[in-house]
Amino acid sequence: MKELAQLQKESEKTVTDVFRESMLLAFERTGSELFDIENLITDVLQEFKGIKQDELKESLRRGSLGHYGVTYKLTIQVVCYWIISYRESKKILF
């Protein structure tokens, strides 16, 4: 019963919710100073229209773990680079 409730709760999350949670983890992993990410979220979702939750989450996870190089400062450009790099590695068309 708990598993069903958990699945329902996760399915109710929007791409924005998943993005926000993933960004908070990215800040922690990269040791970056936390800043207001609402504009970043809006800009990235506009740049990558139709991006799927799992694609976004995995690209931020991999990027913040260093799969695409060292991150010295977390910026919107870095986040876009992570998404582009993830898509290229999975051969996802833009």
N, C-alpha and C positions, 0 to 999 in steps of 0.2 A: 504494500500500500504506500509506503514512504517513497519507493522508487517512482511510482506513477505520479505522485504529487510533485516530486523533484523534476521529473520530465516536463510536466505541465508548467511549472514555474520557469524553467529554462526556455521553453518554447515561447513564453510570453515576453521575453526580453527582446528589445529592438536592437537593430544594428548599432544605434547610438549608445545604448546601455552597454553592449558588449565592447564597443570601442572605448568608452569611458573606463570600464574596468581594466581593459588591456593596457590602456595608457598609464593608469596608476601603477600597474605592475612594471611597466617599462621604466617609469621614473625611478622606482625602487631598484630595479636591476642595474640601471645605468648610473645610479647615484646622482641623478640630475635633480636640480632644484625644482620643486613643484610650482607650476604656474597655472593660471586659468586656461583650461583647454577647450572651452566651448567654441571659440572661433576656429581653432585648429580642427576640431571635429567637423564643424560645418564645412570648412574649406576642403578637407580631405574627402568627405562624403560627396561633395559636389564634383571634385576632380575624378573620383572613381565611382561614378553612378552605377548602382546595381551590384556593388560589392557584397559578397555573402559574408555572414557572420563568422563562419569558420575560417574563411580566407583571411579576413581582417585580423582575427585573433591569432592565427598561426603566423602571419607575417610579422606582427608586432612581437610575438613570443620569440621567434627566431632572430629578429633584428636586435632585440634587447639582450639576447644571449650571445651576441657577437657573431652570428653566422654571416653577416654581411660587412664585417669590419668593425673596428673599434669606434664607439660613439663618444665624443668628447663633450658634446652639448646636444641635448635632445631638442630638435626643432621640427617645424612642419616639413622642411626639406628632407630631414633624416627619415621621418615617418613615411613620406612619399617614396623615398629611395628603398626603404624596406619592403613596401608593398610591391613596387616595380620589380625588385630583385626576387621576391617570392613568386610573383606571377611568371617571371622569366624561368625560374627553376622548375616550375610546374607546367610550363608551356601553356599558360592561360592567356588567351587573346584579350587585348584591350578593347 
